[in-house]
Amino acid sequence: MDFCKIGDLTLSWTLFIDESGQDMRQSPYEVLAGVAVEDRKLWRLIQRLSDLQDEIFGIRLFAVYQNEAKAQKLLKTKVFKHAAQMDPIEPARRRELAREILEDGTNVSRERLTALAQAKIAYCEAALATCLEFDVEAFASIVPKSAPRPRGTLLRKDYAYLFERFFYFLNSKPDDPMGYIVFDELDKSASHILLTQVAEYFLKTGKGRTRSRLIIPEPFFVHSDLTTMVQVVDLVAYIISWGVRLRYMDEPAREELSDLAGAVMRLRFTQRLPSGHANYGFKVIPDLRPQVEK
């Protein structure tokens, strides 16, 4: 297989994958999301997202939390309540106040809480806008909590769907660039099970073999708290679960997430076909069982 080349530049795309709502408790939907980034743009995008944290918070969030800044922390309902308790704070002053409370959690005041909440929302908005600027494409399998689950060891439909749409995306590009898959690392045994399922899908099923023409069948696993793009996927997945509403998504959405939901929709992969139909990167999957189990 040849990589896509422009001159002497080899091109490929990486699909970072993460999930939200897997506890099937509070989240209205279970979402398996992916964001695809062209390799030559990836490092510049990561640097820009890191710089945004300095610009908005005055500090990198990992230095504060010592792990991934989860969307659940950045966008929970209380954040929006705190953000609305005062008028918008000027960015330089907001950064100063946000840094003060991040560096010393006991240094609490109404103004600092408001500044931090406004900074969290501003960062999420800026991160999604930056992804759009860098031509990031988003994909998602959206699963209702009531969806029947598979009993066997075959790869779940939500994963297969994500790979299918990533393949459509790669196939729509000039010269068919190659794609890599990067997962948020699970515990060792769970990672091994998923790795086996993915390999069997790509190597032992007809559709998987077709898609392995453009997608490397062996995924990578990374620590999400050290991987900027997995944190972006977590943000996308959370907003889809709580804020995006497509056909057949009947659970109520959080109204305060409407602008962020619109930003996520602008990242959604959309392929217009000559027939007049379209392939979309987001899909609601009401049943995760393979056809043979039904």
FENUR-V765476 format. One record per residue. RES is the residue in three letters. D_LAST is the distance of its C-alpha to the last C-alpha in Angstrom with 1 decimal. Layout:
<<RES	D_LAST> <RES	D_LAST>>
//
This chain:
<<MET	37.1> <ASP	39.7> <PHE	39.7> <CYS	40.6> <LYS	44.4> <ILE	46.8> <GLY	50.2> <ASP	50.1> <LEU	47.3> <THR	43.9> <LEU	41.1> <SER	37.6> <TRP	35.2> <THR	33.7> <LEU	30.4> <PHE	30.8> <ILE	27.5> <ASP	27.3> <GLU	25.1> <SER	25.9> <GLY	24.4> <GLN	22.5> <ASP	24.1> <MET	22.0> <ARG	25.1> <GLN	27.6> <SER	26.1> <PRO	24.4> <TYR	21.9> <GLU	20.8> <VAL	22.2> <LEU	22.2> <ALA	25.3> <GLY	27.5> <VAL	31.0> <ALA	32.5> <VAL	36.2> <GLU	38.5> <ASP	40.2> <ARG	43.7> <LYS	43.2> <LEU	41.4> <TRP	44.4> <ARG	46.3> <LEU	43.4> <ILE	43.2> <GLN	46.9> <ARG	46.8> <LEU	44.2> <SER	46.3> <ASP	49.4> <LEU	47.8> <GLN	47.5> <ASP	51.2> <GLU	52.1> <ILE	50.2> <PHE	50.4> <GLY	53.4> <ILE	51.5> <ARG	48.3> <LEU	45.6> <PHE	44.8> <ALA	48.5> <VAL	47.8> <TYR	44.4> <GLN	44.5> <ASN	40.8> <GLU	38.4> <ALA	39.3> <LYS	35.9> <ALA	35.1> <GLN	34.6> <LYS	38.3> <LEU	39.5> <LEU	37.7> <LYS	37.2> <THR	38.5> <LYS	41.8> <VAL	42.7> <PHE	42.8> <LYS	44.8> <HIS	47.3> <ALA	47.5> <ALA	48.4> <GLN	51.1> <MET	53.8> <ASP	54.5> <PRO	53.2> <ILE	55.2> <GLU	56.9> <PRO	54.9> <ALA	57.7> <ARG	58.3> <ARG	54.6> <ARG	54.3> <GLU	57.2> <LEU	55.9> <ALA	52.3> <ARG	53.7> <GLU	56.0> <ILE	53.2> <LEU	50.8> <GLU	53.6> <ASP	54.6> <GLY	52.0> <THR	54.8> <ASN	56.6> <VAL	54.9> <SER	56.3> <ARG	54.9> <GLU	55.9> <ARG	54.2> <LEU	50.9> <THR	50.9> <ALA	51.8> <LEU	49.0> <ALA	46.4> <GLN	47.7> <ALA	47.7> <LYS	44.0> <ILE	42.9> <ALA	45.4> <TYR	44.0> <CYS	40.4> <GLU	41.6> <ALA	43.8> <ALA	41.2> <LEU	38.8> <ALA	41.7> <THR	42.8> <CYS	39.3> <LEU	39.6> <GLU	43.1> <PHE	41.8> <ASP	39.1> <VAL	36.2> <GLU	32.8> <ALA	29.9> <PHE	26.1> <ALA	23.5> <SER	19.8> <ILE	19.7> <VAL	17.0> <PRO	17.4> <LYS	17.8> <SER	15.2> <ALA	12.3> <PRO	9.5> <ARG	10.4> <PRO	9.3> <ARG	10.6> <GLY	12.0> <THR	14.9> <LEU	13.8> <LEU	15.4> <ARG	13.7> <LYS	13.1> <ASP	16.2> <TYR	18.4> <ALA	17.3> <TYR	18.0> <LEU	21.3> <PHE	22.3> <GLU	21.5> <ARG	23.8> <PHE	26.4> <PHE	26.5> <TYR	27.0> <PHE	29.8> <LEU	31.5> <ASN	31.3> <SER	33.0> <LYS	35.9> <PRO	39.0> <ASP	39.0> <ASP	35.5> <PRO	36.2> <MET	34.3> <GLY	32.1> <TYR	31.9> <ILE	29.3> <VAL	30.7> <PHE	28.7> <ASP	30.2> <GLU	30.8> <LEU	28.7> <ASP	30.0> <LYS	30.7> <SER	27.8> <ALA	25.2> <SER	26.9> <HIS	26.7> <ILE	23.0> <LEU	22.4> <LEU	25.0> <THR	23.3> <GLN	19.9> <VAL	21.7> <ALA	23.8> <GLU	21.0> <TYR	19.3> <PHE	22.7> <LEU	24.0> <LYS	21.2> <THR	19.0> <GLY	20.5> <LYS	20.0> <GLY	21.3> <ARG	24.3> <THR	25.2> <ARG	25.1> <SER	27.2> <ARG	30.0> <LEU	30.6> <ILE	28.9> <ILE	30.3> <PRO	27.4> <GLU	29.1> <PRO	29.1> <PHE	31.9> <PHE	31.8> <VAL	34.5> <HIS	35.8> <SER	35.0> <ASP	38.3> <LEU	40.2> <THR	38.2> <THR	39.1> <MET	36.2> <VAL	33.5> <GLN	35.3> <VAL	35.1> <VAL	31.3> <ASP	31.1> <LEU	33.2> <VAL	31.0> <ALA	27.8> <TYR	29.6> <ILE	31.0> <ILE	27.7> <SER	26.1> <TRP	29.2> <GLY	30.9> <VAL	28.9> <ARG	27.2> <LEU	25.3> <ARG	23.5> <TYR	20.7> <MET	22.4> <ASP	23.7> <GLU	25.1> <PRO	28.9> <ALA	30.6> <ARG	33.7> <GLU	36.5> <GLU	38.7> <LEU	36.2> <SER	36.3> <ASP	38.8> <LEU	36.8> <ALA	33.6> <GLY	35.5> <ALA	36.7> <VAL	33.2> <MET	32.2> <ARG	35.2> <LEU	33.8> <ARG	30.4> <PHE	30.0> <THR	30.3> <GLN	30.6> <ARG	32.0> <LEU	31.2> <PRO	33.8> <SER	31.5> <GLY	32.1> <HIS	28.6> <ALA	28.0> <ASN	25.8> <TYR	25.7> <GLY	25.4> <PHE	23.6> <LYS	20.1> <VAL	18.1> <ILE	14.5> <PRO	12.7> <ASP	9.4> <LEU	10.0> <ARG	6.8> <PRO	7.1> <GLN	5.6> <VAL	5.7> <GLU	3.8> <LYS	0.0>>
//
